[in-house]
Amino acid sequence: MDCDGLNRSETNEESLEPEFEIENSETVGVGETLELELQEGTRLDVGLTEVVGKSRSTVQGLIGDGHVLVNGTVKKSNYKVRSGDKITVVIPPPQELKVDAENIPLDIVYEDEDLLVVNKPQGMVVHPAPGAWTGTLVNALLHHCRNLSGINGVLRPGIVHRIDKDTSGLLVVAKSDLAHHGLAEQVKAHSMTRQYQAIVHGVLFEPSGTIDAPIGRDPVDRKKMAVAFRNFKEAITHYEVLERFFDFTYIQARLETGRTHQIRVHLAYLKHPVLGDPLYGPRKNPFALQGQMLHAQRLGFIHPRTGEYLEFSASPPERFQKTLQAIREGER
């Protein structure tokens, strides 16, 4: 179903952040200069993050691009501020962001005028980001349907929730703002059905269980998440054993919350990481897999316009099923 011409939010409008919020509620506009002093011994990026109302990664980007000077010279993010240092921050003009439509085949499970459900292949990034500006699900969606909900801006039009690049399976995309608001509320309320299938290392002896362990950024490796008890968010995963093998277990997992890498982190925390997981699994990869054996198999939600409960399922991809079959045959 081609959705061109339907009355929905445009996605090609610029979604830019033209100014920073400063902690004293004053606004520094684009092209203006902020001059300040930080407490002695403070790390430069940390101190600026506290003053400039943006993320630490954004501040580090400003420092790396030469928009932050200490006594007139460029310093690294980890520079320790000295007494009397004069710090100058120049707010650069925003760059125009543009996401191109790309003719990439999509496996669309359901579609109407408000939303669509897509079975994402393993290896596809959901939306453009540094290192992956093309070939994403959003690039493909813009070719299929030029008008998507614009609530999440130009880089993530219509994206209500995400699944990892190397996780396959179902996710819902909003085409109208009405749908986006309604679906986002269900995600926030943890009322959306999100069920996964996975092959994990080791044998889970309990037939089912619940992992209730908070997740936050790994304090050692910032690219990873971890079960953490500082700067964390509640995370709950329910699981059920489908089939046991000598070295592996085939399971079904249901998200109650939806944190970054939640299932992968929780299973690794149990010492049963997902097979093929390059980030949380063991270095030894018995099947030379590229990406984890994790599939978003079932998705259910209340349609924001009709109030009807919809539920969809998709079988694991061929590579997942071949790996599972190889494990079964190895047991014989």
N, C-alpha and C positions, 0 to 999 in steps of 0.2 A: 504493500500500500504506500503510494507516494504521498507525502504530506505537504508538498509545496502548495502554497496558497491558503493554508489554514491559518486562522487568526491566532497567532502565538507570538511569543517574544522573539525578537531577532537575536541572532547569536553573533553577528559580525560587528556589533557595536563595540567600541573600545571599552574595556573594563579595566581601568587603570586607577592607581592610587596616587593622586597628585600632590599629597601633602602628608607630613608626619604630625602626629599628636605628641606634644611635649608634656611632661608630667605636671607642669603648672597650668595646663589647659590652654596655653598660648599655641598658636599654629605657625609653623614655619612653612612657607609656601615654596613651590617649585622654583629653583634658581636662587633662592635666598641662602644666606649663610648663617650658621649657628656657631657662636663662639662660647666656649665654656671651660671650666676647670673640673677635674675629677679628683677624688680623694687619692692621696699618695698610696702607692702599692696596689691600686686597683688595676686589674687586667683591662686593657683598652676596650675590647669588644664587650666585655661584661658590663663595664661602667656605662658605655654608650647605650647598651640595650635597656638599662634601667632609666635612662634619660629620654631616649627617643622611643616612642611607643610602637616599636616594630620588633620582629623576631630577631634572635641572635644571628641567624643565618643571613637575614637581610642586612644587618649591621656589618657582618663580616664581608658581605659583598661590596658594601660602600667602601670599606677599608681597602679591600683588595683592588678595587677599581680606582683608587687614588682620590676618593672624595673626602677622605679624612686626613688632616695634617696635624702633626704634633710639632709645635714650634716651627712650622713652615715646611716640615719634611714628612714623607710617608713612612709609617711604621707598620709592623705586622700586628695581626689581631691579638697576639699574646704579649704585646709590649706592656710592661708594668709602668704605670704612670708615676712620674716623679713630682716632687713638690715644685710648684710654679710653672708646670707645663701648661702651655696655651694650646687648646685643642680647637680646631676649626673643622666644621662639618658643612659641606656644600651639598644641598639637596638637588640632585640632578633631575632634569625633566624626564618624565616617563617615556619609555619606549613603546611604540605602537606594536601591539601584539596581534598576530594574525595566524589563524589555523586554517590550513587548506583542506578542502574536501578531496578525498582520495577514493578511487574506485576499487575498494577492497570488499570482497564477498562477505556477507554477514549471514549467520544462522539465526534467523528471526523466528522465535517460537510463538510470539503473539504480538499483535499490533492493533491499536485503534487510534482515534484522533487525539488522545491524551497521553498515551504511553506506549512503550514497546518493551518486550522481554527478549533478551539476546542470550544465546549460548556462546560465550566467549571462548575462543580456542586458547590452549596453553601457548605461552610465548608472546601474547599480545598485551601491550600496555594499555590501560584503560583511557588515560588522557595524556596530552603532551606535557612534558616536563624536561628539564635539562638532561640531555643524553638520549631523549626519545621524542623528538619534535614531529616525527612523521610515522606512519604505519600504525597509529593507535586506533583504539575503538572509536574515539571521537572523530578522527579523520574519516573513518569509514561511515559513521553516522551522518556526518555533514553531507556526504555524497548521496546517501539514501534519503535523507530528510533534512533539508536546509534549515528548517525552523525547529529549534529545540528550546526548552526552557532556558532562559538566560540568567537565572538566579545565581548560578555559580560562576558567572563570568565567561569570558571568551575562551579560556583554556579548558573549562569543564562544563560546557553546555549540556544540560539534561542529566548530568551525573548526580545521582542521589546517594549511591553507595558504591564501593569499589571491591574488586577482588584482585589479588596479586597477579603480576605478570605471568608467572609460571603456574598459576592455579587456573584451571578451566572451569567453565560452568555458567550458571544463570545469574543475570543481574537485570534489574529493571531500570529503564531510562525514561525520564519525564520529557514529554513534548510540549506540555502546557505548564504555565506557572501554577495553576490550580492543582495539577497532578503532583508537581514538585513539592509544594507545601504539604499536601496530604500524605505523600509517601515519606517525606522527611520526618513528619510527626510520628509516623509508625516506627521508623528507625530509632528515633529518640526515645519512644516509649517501649522499645524492645518487643513490639507486638508483631513484627514481620517474621514470617517463618523462613529460616535460612538453615538448610540441612546439607551437610557435606558427606562425602565418602573419602576415605583415605586408607592407604597402606602404611603401616608404621613398623619400625624396627622393634624386635622383641615380642614377647607374648604377654598380652594383657589378660590376666586370669579372672578378674572380676567381669561378670557379664555386662555390667553397665556401671556408670559412675558420673560424678560431677566434679569438675575442676573449678574451684572458686579461689582464684589467685590474682591479685591486682597486677596490672601491666604498666610499665613505664619505659622510658628510654634507657637502654643499657648504659650504665655509667662509664664503662670501659670502651666499648665500641659503639659510637653514636649512630652507626648505620643499622644497628640491631635494636630490637625491643627485648625486654626481659621481665620476669616476675620481679617486681620491685616494691619497696615499702616506703619510698620517698618519691614525690612527684609522680604519683601513679593514678590510674583510673581503675575502677572496679571492672573485673572481667570474669565471666562465668561461661563455661562450656560444658555441655552434657554429651556423653558418648555412650555408644552401645556396640558390643562386639558382634560382628557378622560372621567371621570365620577366623579360626586360629591355625597357624602353621608352626613349624619348628622354630623358625627365626623371625617370623613376621606375624602381624595381626591385621586383618581387614576390618575396618570399623566404620561406623556412622557417627557423625558428630553434629550437634545442633548448637548454634550460637544463641545465647540469651542476651549477651552484649556483643558489640562489634568493634573491638579494638584492632589496631594495626597488627597484622601477623598473628592474631589471637590464637587460632587453632594450632599453628606451627609452634608458637612459644609455649603454650600450655602442654602440648604433647612432649616437647623437648624437656620441659620441667618435670614431667613424669618419667623421664629417661626412656621415652618411646618416641623419638623424633620421626617425622614423616619421611618415608623412603624417598631418596633423591633430593632432599632439601639441602641446597648448597650453603645456606646461611646458618641453620640450626642443627643440621644433621652431622653424622660422622664424616670424616674425610674419605673413608673407604666407601665407594659407591659400587655395590655388587652387580648392578645391571648397567653401569655406565650411563645413567639417566641424565638428561638435561632438564632439570626442574623437578619439583616435588610431585608425588602421586597424591594430589589433593584436588577434589572436584566438587564444585557447588552443584549438587544434584537436585535439590528441591527448593523452590521459592514460592512463598505465598503471602498475599497481602489483600487488604480491602481496597477496592477500586475507589479512588478519591471522588469520582463523579457519581457513580451508580450505587456505591455502598455495598456492592457484591464482593464476596470473598472469592479471589482467584488463586489457584495453585497450579504450578507447572513443575515438570520434572524433565530431566535430560540424563541419558545414560552417560557414564564416563567415556572419554574418548578412546580411540583404538589403542593408543600407546599404553594407557592405564590398563585396559582389559588384557592386552598381550602380556604385560608385566605380571598381572594377577594370575593369568593362565600359566606362565612360566614358573611361578612360585608353586602353584598347585601340582604341576607336573614334576617338580623337584621333590615333592613329598612322596611320590609313588615309588 
